[in-house]
Amino acid sequence: SPLNNIPGPWYAKLTSAVLKWHEFQARRTTYVHALHLRYGPAVRIAPNEVAFASATAVKEIYCSGGSGYDKTEFYDLFRVYGRRTMFTTLNKEHHARRKRILADRYANSNIMKGPSLDGISERAARFVNRCAQSKDGVVDLFVDLHSYAFDCVTHHLFHPYGADSLGSSKDEEIMREVAFDDSLRNRLLEYYNPPLHKVFGKILHLFAKPRETPLADNFVLGASQKADPAPFTLLDRLHGPGFDLDHLDKAAECLDHMAAGIDTTGDGLCFLMWELSQPANRGFQKRLQDELLSNPGTNYDKLPFLDAVVMEALRYTPPIPMSLPRYVPTGGREIDGFVVPEGTIVSCQAYSTHRMDQTVFPDPDVFNPDRWLADKGDAERKRLFFAFANGGRGCVGKHLALAEMKLLLREVYSKFSTAPDPSMTARDMEMSDQLISARPLGERCLLSFTPLAL
Ligand code: HEM
């Protein structure tokens, strides 16, 4: 096989067992990254699977022909209500058709509109009020940032029928069901061995929990039936012309976007604020506060240091750090100088594309927002930046996510300084890989909030 020419550990030619073992331990990302460090930017990780970590591979796999190679059946695991959505569609034409109609809901011009942005600003203010009222000034960001992300994304999907988990314990329960989901092993078994999963499903449930989110499912089924959502919402577009979708199709699309918008933005902000709170990064926190306080009326999108902090956090701890698997198309392809036969599973992972090329990202394991302000190398950095993926199947919610992140950071750091609570350990904040995103291993992130003396 031409795959024998690709570097990698000897056992990867024979078995995928080692890779799977790491996946079941929730640490696929760091395992694949360790292989990259040892074997280089192209590495065979299983008999039929190759991982890449270069800008040329990103371009070939995710951007060739517009939306890159087709997704693999891995994405079947994300199907909801038995329906395919924009995210889970494997077929390019189906995807393009749906995206053409939905994409404008996520265009920056739509996000920046008053009612959409006002909803995010309101929730950021609510978040800060909660911090101000917290006991001893200590806040569990893991919980509250998931609530913030849940409230923001449902505002964008359903307003005025969005959730208020920062204010209502009933809605917080829905958020917790999604954020604390513990079904990784069960879903991996479903992917790797569907017959076993089907026959022994009930027994498997005893030691590998299935994904069960009845409260979230009901919330979305109810909200997506509303006939009069605000014009900027996704639901309004799904009700509009150009679509012939039944209620379950609409609910599935909305549930997918809701799930895509909770852990990513919530965990991304959580890792970011943790990093910015470290004693070594106090100087960065102070510079951010200075920028925010001296530019109170400036649009959140026009603050260079705020932008650099967000970009660096998404580089350093990407919320979706893991491989995004695709099939090599008919006829095979050449990727990074290697011939790869059709049907091979290939992927890049953000964690590694953000670290492997040290001419572009020197000292990649150091959190340093200043690298994004350097005069030279901007185009190279952007080519390797993969936190939102790339090409036609990259993140459609990118502008919404960035607005949520920047508005929250502005609200917090123009009023408070943050520091880690002494009970927190570095292990609490290690990456725990879920199916595609990663969250803090300890499922908590306690920071103390000290009001600024203004
Ligand atoms: C910091 C926050 C976020 C990050 C890092 C992120 C990252 C990503 C990545 C890497 C993908 C590609 C996944 C793949 O190919 O398997 C993706 C796709 C997607 N994201 Fe996001 N995302 C974020 C926030 C959001 C938000 C707020 C929404 C919407 C409400 C959203 C909706 C989607 C959707 C619908 C897709 C599928 C796009 C398609 O297949 O065309 N994301 N996101």
Residues whose N, C-alpha, C, O or C-beta is under 5 A from the ligand:
A	BS01	HEM	M86 F87 V153 H257 A260 G261 T264 T265 G268 P319 I320 L324 F386 A387 F388 A389 G392 R393 G394 C395 V396 G397 L400 A401
